[in-house]
């Protein structure tokens, strides 16, 4: 629903008179600087494999996606979230089916909003699609604007959807504008100008609740970009290292490409089309040289590869990235070259555990607000319910020891074999139960 608004907002706040236009619409300054907008766009390009250093000789290894995927997977695998109200829990689980992939985006772009969309669906809004207006003193987003743009012919219609938590309750209202220019807000217009906006209320609606009707998540990383409560990407501190790693991999690819075995032959030895009959045209290269009768007609080109040094350098960059973004050694780097000492292993795991725990705590607050919003939009806000989150600590637990303990639990009968298969074989419940060995019947 809500489109990327970075270019639009940058255009507005880049010039003073346009910033005044935006201030008239919103009623106050926004909590989004041009520096922050540039960063969000930069992170977005990196996630899409379009970093500024990517070109003909340098490809993106998509390390950024790997970092976000690992942290999202661990954070959600280590966390279980249920609601004490059965009906609301059912709605919650259905509406958060896409939480993992959207958490990955939020980790990469610094933050995201999750808001109800209908009775049992959720809309995930990344920071390039909403305008933060006000935060409270602990960083909760209390006033936000979403911008929906519709182009009709050469005309632009924009709807600003405001959600503002006030002393009197939650205020929700819409403002529509018409312009013939993509970079101008234009003049006010009726919501009925666009058919799908026509049913939205023209007048502000005030609800007697003291919480936002959405959940706001931001990464547990200090914002040294502009000092605001806007979130910072989990890989921001490793940007230069990611650039060096992509570049190093480009060198490795060139080493293999340039070192391919070839046989140089005089052009006169080749057929008219530049090939040797029944031989690989990739292997033979024509050279402009005359060979005497005593010289070899074919000359083999097979330089020695320097791949070991390049791979070692690549691995060193990856290990440094792991340190900067709070991953364990071996998450990105070669597992054969992970930390050698027990102290290094423990420190690396503790670093990752601390980051994952902080992500989970921020996500829990976000989901708590989202659960309330679900209850509010499903007319269940007066019910008694609670979001219960439990966290595992298997990052710090020795996997082999944990598996042996589970095997012992199965033997004692306190853990079902199908539960064991689900945990250690990655099977769903139906598959796990189907694959449980059947006990032989005793013949009397």
HUDA-V127502 format. One record per helix or strand of 3 or more residues. SS is the DSSP state (2 for helix, 1 for strand). FROM is the first residue (numbers start at 1). TO is the last residue. Records with the same first field share a line. If there is no record, write none. Layout:
SS->FROM-TO + FROM-TO
This chain:
2->6-13 + 16-26 + 34-47 + 63-77 + 86-95 + 99-109 + 191-193 + 195-197 + 236-258 + 267-269 + 307-324 + 335-337 + 342-377 + 399-412 + 417-425 + 429-435
1->79-83 + 111-116 + 122-126 + 130-135 + 141-152 + 155-166 + 169-179 + 187-189 + 205-207 + 214-218 + 262-266 + 284-287 + 298-301 + 387-391
